Amino acid sequence: MKRGKAVVVTGASAGVGRATARAFGERGARVALLARGREGLAAAAQEVREAGGEALVVPVDMADAKAVDAAAQQVADTFGHIDVWVNNAFTGVFAPFTEISADEFRRVTEVTYLGYVFGTRAALRHMLPRDKGTVVQVGSALAYRGVPLQSAYCGAKHAIQGFTESLRCELLHDGSKVRTTMVQLPAVNTPQFDWVVDRLPGRARPVAPVYQPEVAARAIVHAAFHPRRREYWVGGSTAATLLANAVVPGLLDRYLARTGYDSQQEDGPHGTTANLWSPADGARGRDHGAHGRFDGESADRSVQEWASRNRNRVGAGLVVGGLGAVVAAGLRRRGRTPWTPLRRITG
């Protein structure tokens, strides 16, 4: 990546957004950090600078369309333009649908779905005149496969998927060089599980296997500079879930009905600070960082994520391996083995 790329990351104060901002900083980018939490934003900006990038802090509620437009203008005025916009901000409620109020459902939808819409619109306002730029939508396996106890979040992620497909078609129709791509994530070790509104008997947790936010960040940065792919899947669990949902969705319904409640909660006290209506770091002035409380069980590597980023290498390896298998089969049919010449040389 060339130094000086102008990048916007929403939800940059913590979690995946925080790790992504730092990853762009490591590549010398100028990173605009958008979120509500001022303590988290200040700490994220420091990390970007220490990593080698330039940071611009822009406090904003992504559910406020006018504020998002103003934030984008501030970034363009400061950096000169916007090369990459990463939509990542979200909030959620862990509860059965019947226990989520209308206002709560609306708020999750406004932040998690409309926040992406407003962010994308603001980004395109600056990218389309230049006919250049990339919008990365940070998605989830839940953009395709709904799970119990997260109806508002799943609905929003499904909406992002449909919205992005529609936008992609329009950009292709117009012959635009502006690109959009989506990165579907697995369960990630972020502070969100102590921030969500949680009405479960137990304490909210991600469904194992869990990955560190840096795994997601690597995929997001890669997608930003290789946006011709429609989407990227991160983690073997994401691939397995999406493939199973495509083939046997009814069976997956029953499996999740049986396991989805227990797998999303554990023993322990519930979080004391929800970020649905206000930033989690606002009341106590605390920076929560990128990681949640699941470091002990979270993987910092994903073979599937590497394979997704290096699909051409994997494909070439499969072709070579397939050709080798064909040659070996042909030799066996002739009463020989691939190792016959070697055996003759070695006696």
N, C-alpha and C positions, 0 to 999 in steps of 0.2 A: 504494500500500500504506500502511495506517495504521502509524504509529510504534508500537513496543512489541510487535509480534507475537513470540511465543515460538517459535523455530525450532530444530530439532535437525538437524545435518548429521553423518552418519557418514563416516569416511574423510576427515576435515576437515584433516588435517595436511599434505596435499600434493595436487597434481593438480587434478582436477575438483572434488573436495570443498573444497579450499582456495579456488579461484576462486568457488565457489558461496557459501561462508561470507562471503567479502568482498562479494559482490553483495548478499546479504541485509543485511549491515552498512551498505551504501550507502543502503539503504532504511529505516534506523533500527531494524532488528530487534534483538531480544535473541537472540543466537545461542549455542547450546550446541554445543561442538566435541568430537566423539567420535572417538577413534583411539588407537593405541598409542604413536605417536612423540611423546615429550614435547617435544623441540626444535621439531618442526614444529607442534605444538599451541600452544606459547608464541608462536611467530612468527605463526601464523594469528590468534590472539587479538589480537595487537597490530595486525594489519592490519584486523580487524573494528572495533576501537576507533577507529583512525585514519580509517576510512571513515564513522564516525558511529553505529555500533551499540554494543551491549553484548555482552561475551563471557564465556562460562563454559567453562572447560576441564575436561573429564571424561575422563581416560585410561581406556580400556576395550578389551578384546579382544572384538570382535563375535561371535566363535564361542562365547563363554561366556554362556549364556542367563541365568544368575543375575546375572552382572555387568552385563548389558545392562538387566535389570529394575531393578537398583539404580541404574544411571546415569539411567534415565528418572525414577525417583523423586527423585533429586537435582535433576534439571532442574525437575520439577514443584514441588518444595519451594522452589527458588530463584526461579523465574519465576511460580509460581502455577498454571500450566497449560501445556499444549503445543498450539500451533496447527498447526504444520507439522513433519512428520518426513521427512527426506530420507535414504533408504537409498542409500549410495554405496560403502561400503568393499568392497574386494576384494583378492585376490591371484591369482597365476597361475604356470603353468609353460609355457615354450615348448619343446616336445619332441614327437617322435612318441609316440603313446599307449603303445607297447610299452616306451618308455624312462622312463615316469613310474611311480614306485613307488606301491604301494597307500596308504601313509601320506601321500605328497604329494597324491595325488588326493583323499583324504579331507579333507586340510587345506584345499585349494582349495574344495571343496564346502562345508565348514563355515563358512569365512569369507565366501565369495562368495554362496552360496545361503542357508544356514541363518542367516548374519548378518542377511540381509534378513528372514527369517521371525521371528527373535528380536526384531529392531528393530520390525517391524510389530506383533507381539504386545504389546510394551512400550508402543508408541504407542497402540494401541487401548484398552489398559487405562486410559489417562487420557482418551482422546477419547470413547469410547462413553458414559460416564456424562454427559458434557456434550452429547452428540449434536452434536458439532462438531469439525472438524479435517480435515486432509488428509495422506495418506501418499503421497510421491512416490518411485517406484522408478526409480533411474537404470539404464537398460538399455543396449542396444547393438543394432546391426544383427545381431550374433551371437546375439541372443535368438531369432531366426527362422532364421538361416542359419549353420550350422556351417562352420568353415574348418579346414584341416589345421594341425597343430602346436599347437592350442589346445583339445584335447578336453575338459580339465577345466573351463576357463573357459566354453566354449560350452555344455557340459552344465549348468553352474550358471545361466547366463543363460536358457537355455531353461526351466529349472525355475522361475525367478523369473516368467517370463511366464505359465506355467500356473498357478502359485500365485496370482498377482495376478488373473487372470481368475476363478478360483474364489472368491476373497475378494470381488471386486466383485459377483458374483452374490449372495452371501450378504448383503452390505450392502444391495443393492437389495431383496432379499426382505424384509428386516427393516424397510424404510422408513427406514433410517438416513441422517442428513445428513452422516455422515463419508464422505469421498471418497478414492478412490485412483486414481492415474494413473501412467503410465509414460513415460519419455523415452528414446527409442532413439537412441543416439549413434553417430557415425562414428569414424574414427581420430582420436585427440586427442593433442596434444603434451604429454605428462606425463612425470614421472620414472620411471613404471612400467617402461619398457623397459630401464632399468638396474637394476631391482630384482627382476624376475622370475627364477626359476630358469631358466637358459638353457642348453640342451644342443644348440643348433644349431651347424653349422659356422661360420656368420657371427654377427654381433651382431644381436640382436633389434631390430626396428623396426616402426612402424605401416605399414599398407598405405596408400599415397597414394590420394587427397588427404588431407592432414592439417589439422586445425583447431586453433586455440588453445583452451585450456580456458575462456576467457571466453565463447566462442560457446556452449558447452554450458551454462555457468552462467546465461546469459540465458534459455535455454529452460527450465531447471529452475525458476528463480524464477517465470517466467511460468506454468508448469504448476502451481506450488504455489497460485497464486491464480486459476487458471482450470481447475479439476480436473474439470469435466464432460466434457471430452474424454477418451476412453479412453487415448489415447497421443499423443505428439508425436514426429515424426521430425526429426532434426537433420542437415543436410547432404545435398547432392544424391546423394552416394555411398550414403548410407543408403537414401534413397528408391529409387534404381536397384537396389540389392541386394535389397531386400524385394519390389519389384515383379517383378524377374526370378525370384526364388525362388518366387513365387506362380504364375508362368506357365510357366517352363521350368526346374524344379529339377534335372532330370537333366543338362541342358546346363550348368548352373552347376556341378554336381559335376565334370564333365570339365574345365571352364575352371579351376576352383580346383585340381584335381589337377595341371594343367599349370603354373599360375602362382603358386599359393599358397605354395610353398616359397621361391622366389627373392624374392617381393615382401615377405616378412616378415623378411628379414635383409639385412645389408650388411657391408662390410668394416670391420674395427676390433676392438679388444679388447672382450671381454665385461665386463659390469658386475661389480664386486667385492663388492657387498653385496646379498644377497637378503633380501626381507622376508617370506618364507613363514612362518618360525617366530618371527621377532622383528622389531621395527620397524627400518627401514633407517637411521634416524638414531640408533639406540641405541648402537652401538659407538663411533661417531666423534663423537657429539654435534653432528651437522650438520643444518641445516635445508635441505631440498631445494626448497622453494617449489612453485609451481603448474606451472611450465613444465619441459619436458624439454629435450633437446638439439636439437630440430627447429624452432627459431624461424625459421630462414632459409627454410623451405619451408611454414610453416603459415599458413593463412588466418585473419584475425581477423574475417571477415564470412561469412555464408552467406545467399544469396538464398532458398534453400529454407527455412532456419530462420525467416527473417523472414516468408515466406509462410505457414508453419505457424502462427506466432503471430498473423498477421493474415488468417486464412482468410476472414473476412467481407468485408474490403476486396477481397481477390483475387477472391472470388466475385462481388461487385458489379461489379468491373471486367470480368470475363468476360461477365456478363450484358449490360452496356452495349455491350461490343464485339460480342457476338453479335447484339444487336438492330440495331446499326449495319450489320453484315454483311448481315442479312436485308433491311433497308431498301435498302441499296445493290444487292443482287441483284434486288429487286423493280423498282427504277428501271431497271436495265439491261434487264430483260425487257420494259420498256415503251419501249425505244429511247432512254432517257435515261441520264445518269450523275448521280451525287450532286452533281457540281460544275456542272451546267447552270445553276442560278440564279446562281451566282457568276460564271459566264462571261458571262451576260446583263448583270449589273451592271457588270462591268469591260469590257464591249465585246468 
